[in-house]
C-alpha cells in the first residue's frame, strides 16, 4: 500500500516523540538533514524544485518543550504560533485552515503533529475536509496520519529507545516507496529534544 508522507506521534521509554517518513513515487531523490533544532527534507537535485515547490521544507521543528512534525512549511508557522502563546491544538488548527491542502496536481493533504509532555496532537487538511485531534500518550502508544489511504488517526506499532531508532522504525513501516525518515525525541534529562534522521545508503 502506498500512503505517501507519514506523520507520527508516540511515547517510548517514558519519552514522547514525533516521527516523519517521506514516501514518494514522483520525487524519491530526497534526503533528511538535521539543522540545529530542525530537520529539513530537500531534493538531492535542486532543479527538482522548479517542478514542484512543495518537496523541500522543515519536517520537524523543536523548541524547549515542544516538537512539531509536518509534511510542509506549515511546521514553521505552527511552532511560531505556539511561541506566540497559542495552545498546540489551536496552532495546528489555525495553520491548517490557513494553508489548506497543497495546490499540486494531486491536491495533497497537509499533515501536522505535535508533542508537549505527555500530550500529542495530529491534524490533516484535505480538499473538503479538516480534522485535528488531541491524545494523552501512555508508554508504548503511537498514532499516525498519512497523505493517502491512512488519512484517519490510526494506532501504529512503532517505537524506539532513542531518536535514531524511531527514525529507523518510521522508515521500516510496511508501506511502499520509503525515501527517508526523521524524528525528535524528548531528551533523557530536562527539556529539549534529540533529533535524528535515516537516509538509506
N, C-alpha and C positions, 0 to 999 in steps of 0.2 A: 504493500500500500504506500502510495506517495502522499505525504501530508504537508510538504513544504517546510516553512520555518516553524520551529518549535520553541515555545516559551514555557519554562517550568519553574515551580517554586516547591520547596520542601524543607525537611529538617532531618539531620543525621547526627548522631553522637552529641545530641543536645546543642547543635549549631544549625541555624537556619541558612538556607542558600537559595540562590537563583541560578538557573541553568538556561543555556540557549544553544540551539543547533541550527545551522544553515543546511537545508536540504534543497537542492536546486537542479532542475533539468536544463534551464536556459543559460545560467551563469555559474558553472561549477568551479571555475578557476578563481577561488577566493580564499583568503586566509583571515584568521583572527589574531589580533595583537594586543597585548597589554600595554596601555599608555597611561602610566600613573595610576589614577583611581578609576580609570575607564578601560573598556575593551572595545576596540574598533574592528569591524568587518570591512574589508576592502578588496577590490579585484586585483589580481596579480598584474593584469594589463590595464593601466589607467584609461586606455581608449574605450574600454567597455562602458565607461560612464557616459559616453556620448550615446550609447544605445539604450541605456536605462539608468537614470539618475538615482534610482532607489536602492542600488546594490552596495553602496558604501554608507556606513553610519556607525555611531556608537551603539552597540547592542547591550552593553552594561555600563551603568553609571553608579558610583557609590559616593556616600559622604560618611560622616562619623557613625551613624546608627541605622542607615537605610541603604538598600541596594535596589536599583531599578533594572529591569530587563525588557527589551522590546525589539521588534523587527524593523525599526526605522528611527528617524530623527526625533520621533516623539519621546524617546528616552530622555533627551536633553531637556525638553520642555517639562516633562513630569517632575524631574528632580529639581528644576528651578522653581516650579510651583510649590513643591514640598519645602524647599528652603525659604520660600515666602510665607510659609505657615499653613498651607493647605494640608488637611488630612490626606493620607495616601489615596483613599478611595475617591475623594473629591478631585485630587490632582490627576488621577488616571481618567476619571470620567470627563472632566473638563477638557483634557488634552485630546482624548479620543473623539469626543464630539466635535472639537475644533478641527482636527485633522481629517477625520472620517477615513474611508478606505483609500488605498493608493489608486491614483488615476492612470494605471497602466492597462495593458490590453486584457488582463485577467481580473481587473477590479480586486486586486489582492487585499485581503483584510489587514488591518493594523492590529497588532497584538501588544500587550503590555503586562508586566507583572512587577510586584514589589514585595520586599520583606522588611519588617522592622520588629525586632524582638521575635516573639512567637507568632506575630500576626503576618499574614500574607494576603496578597490581592492579585487577581487576574482580571484582564479586560480584553474585549475584542470589539472592533468596529468593522462591520461588514456592510456591503451595499444593502440598505434596507433593514439592518438590524444592528443593535448595540447592546452589550451586556458587560457588567462589572460585578465581581463577587469578592467578598472577604472570607478568609479562612483563619481559624486558630490551629496552628500546627502542633501536632504531637510528634515525638520522635518516631521516625520511620514513615511519616506522611510525605507524599509527593503528589502534585497535581500539574496538569499540563493543558495547554491550548495550542492549536496549530492553525496554519492558514487555510488548510484544506482537509476535508473529511473529519478531522478531530477538532471541530470548532466549538464543542462544548467544553466545560471544565471537568476533565476526567481524572480519576485517580490513576497513578502511574507507579510502576515498580522501578524505582531509581533511587540510588543513594551513593554515599561516598564518605570516606573518613576525612578527606581534605578536598580543596578546590579542584586539584588535578583529577582526582578520582571522579568527582562529579562531572567534570568536563568529558572525561572518557566514557562515563556511563551515558551521558547525553548523546555522544557520537554513536554509541553502540545500540541505541534504541532500535527496535525492529521495524524500521520504516525505510523506504527506498531513498537512494541518491544522497547519502550524507556527504557533506563537504568539509565542514569544520565545526568546532563547538567551543563554548566558553562558560565560565561560571564565576560566581563570587560567593564566598562562604564566610560566615561570621568568624572572626579571629578567636583563637583559644583564650586569650586574655583581654578583658576590657572591650572597648569599642573598636571599630574598624573591620576590614574585610581582607581576606586572602583572595587574590584573583589568579585565574589560570585559564589557559587555552589548550586546545588539542587540534593540531593540524597534521593530518596523516602524511607520512613521507611520500 
